[in-house]
Amino acid sequence: MNYIFNLAPVDVNAMQEQAAMALEARTEMLSREKYPKMWEKTDKANAKKGNKKAKVPGRIVSRPMSWLCLIAGAFIFIPAMQDPINMVIPLAAGAFAMVIGLRGVRGEPSDNFHKSAKNLLRGKDKMPEGKYSVVFSDTGMAVCDEGKEQNFVPFDQIERIVETQDAYFVFFGSRAMVLQKADLEGDSFDFSVEISDKTSFIRI
């Protein structure tokens, strides 16, 4: 497998909604993996109401679901406070869940995903065309500067890839990368098929 993305500037305004959708989908998957029983109840509740798809924590379904998020967040956040340096991710996850839960309990709409999307896309419109590229091989993803490899990420370190209409959002470590389909040398359908066998993959 050898697919190359020659990175070009991103139309931030046009991509923002897709970025928010990708972040929402990723959050739902993480939440489902961590709290399968809670999601089983949520899916059943939505099925009874006739909803085709359960909502993610950023779009609270009900007040009880909001309380669950708030309590679960507190259980994660409070122990993490004892060692914040070594438990940054649990600390952030707990705080995020508590904020989402509090918003739901108070009946406030959440726009966290759109705010995160703005942060994710910040500066992408000033990407120097032709300078950076991303190459996917059989073993992982290489980020190159003018053809020279600067960073290599094996597939087992890629948390997941979310495909939207115009882009792929690659999540690895604490970072996320936006790869536009228009920048791909080759067919995006073929890439999606091959990459889905290499790492966790979501198409929305």
N, C-alpha and C positions, 0 to 999 in steps of 0.2 A: 504494500500500500504506500502510495506517495501522492499526497495532495498538498498543494501550496496556496496559501492566501497571501496575496500581495496587498498589504494594508494601505487603505486610502482614507481620507477624511470622512467622518461620519456626519450625516445630517442629523444633528442631535434632536431637533424638534420632531422630525419624522420618526425617529427611532425610539423616542421616550416611552410611548405606550407599549411597544413590544418589549422594551427592557423591563418595564413594570410587570408585564405579564410573565416574563421569564423568571423574575425574582419571586413572584407570587407562586408560580408552579414549583420552583425549587423549595420554597418555604413549606409548601404543602407536603411535598415528598419527605422532607426532613421530619416534619411533624408526624406524618403517618408512620414513619419508621420508628420513631421514638415513643409514640403513644398510640399503638394499634387499637387497643381496646376503646379508647376515647373516640377514635375515628370510626370504629365499627358502630358505636352508638349514634354518632353524628350522621353517618350514612343512612342508617335505619330511619332516623328521624326525618331526614330529607326525603327519603323514599316514600314515607307516609304522606308527606306534604306534596308529593308529586314533583319534587325537584330532581332533575337529571344528574346534577353534580353537587357534591357538598362544597361548601365554601371554606376557604382557608382561614386560619386565625386572623388574618388581616381584615377579613370581612365577616365579622362575627355573626353567626347564625341566630343565636338566642342569648338571653341573659344567663341561663345556666352554663352555656358553653363559655361565656365570658368569665364567669366565676372559676371554671375549671382552669382556664388559661392563667388567671391571676394567681390561683393557689399553686399550680404547677410551677409557674415562674418564681414564686416566693421560695418554694422548696429547692429550686436550683440556685437562685441568687444568694440566699442567706448563707449556705455552707461555702459557696465560692468566695464570699467576702473574707473568709478566714485566711485565704491565700490568693489574693487577687493577681499577683504577678504570674503565678503558674497556672491560674485558672481563668485566663482572660476570656476564652470562648464560652465556658459555662456562665460566666458573669454577664457577658453580653447577651447570651441567649435568654437567661433568666430575666434580665432587665427588659428585653424586648417583649417577652411573653407577658410580663406584668403590665407594661404600657398598653399592649393590645387588649388585655383583659380589662384594665381600668377604663379604657375608652368604650368597650362594649357595655360594661356595667353602667357607665354614665350615659350611654346612648349616643356617643359621639362618633361621627364617621372617621374612618382611618385612611390617611393618604400616605402611610409610611412607604409603600412600595413605589409611589411616584417620586417621593423625596429621595429614596435610595437609587432610583433610576437616574435621577439628575446627577447624583454623585458619581454613579458608575460611568456616565457618559461625559462627565466634565473633562474638557480638553481634547476629546476625541475628534472634534471638528477641526482641530489644528494639527492633526497628524500629518507629518511630511510625506507626501506621496512618493512611493518607490524606495523609501529608506528601510522600512521594516517589513518582514515577512514571517509567516508562521507555517511550519512544515509538519505534516502528520505522516509518520512512518508506521511500520508494523509494531514498534516498541513504545511510541509516545509522541509528544509534541515538542518541537524545537522552535524557539523564538530567535530570529536572526536579525542582525543589524547589517544592512548592505551585504547580505549573503553569508555573513560570518555568524556562526551559532553563538549566542550569548547565554542562553538558558534552555535546559532540557527538562521536560516534565514527563516521566513515565506514566503510562496509563493507570497504574495502580495508585497514583497520587492525584489523579483527576477525579474529583468528587462526582461530577456529573456534567453533561452537556445538554442544554435546552435549545431546541430548534424552534424558531418562530418563522414568520412568513419571509423575512428578508435577512435573517442572521442566525448565527449560532452563538450562544452565550456559554463560555467555558468556565466552570468554577473549579478552582484548585487551591489548596491551602486556604489562605485568607484573601485570595485574589479572585478577580473575575475578568475575563477577556471577551471583547465583542469582535466577532469575525463576520463580516458582511458576505453574503452569498455572491454578490457582484464581484468581490475580490478573489474568488476562488478560480484557480486554473483547473477546469474540469467540470464534471456534472455534479450538481449538489445532491441529486437523488442517490447517485452511486456512493457519494461520500457519506450520506446519512446511513445507508444500508451497512457500509463497512464499519463505520465508527460505532454503530449501535452494538456490534459484536465485541467491541474492545473495552467499553466503559458504560456506566449508567447513562442512559439516553432518554430524553423526553421530547416528544414533538407536540406542540400546542398550536 
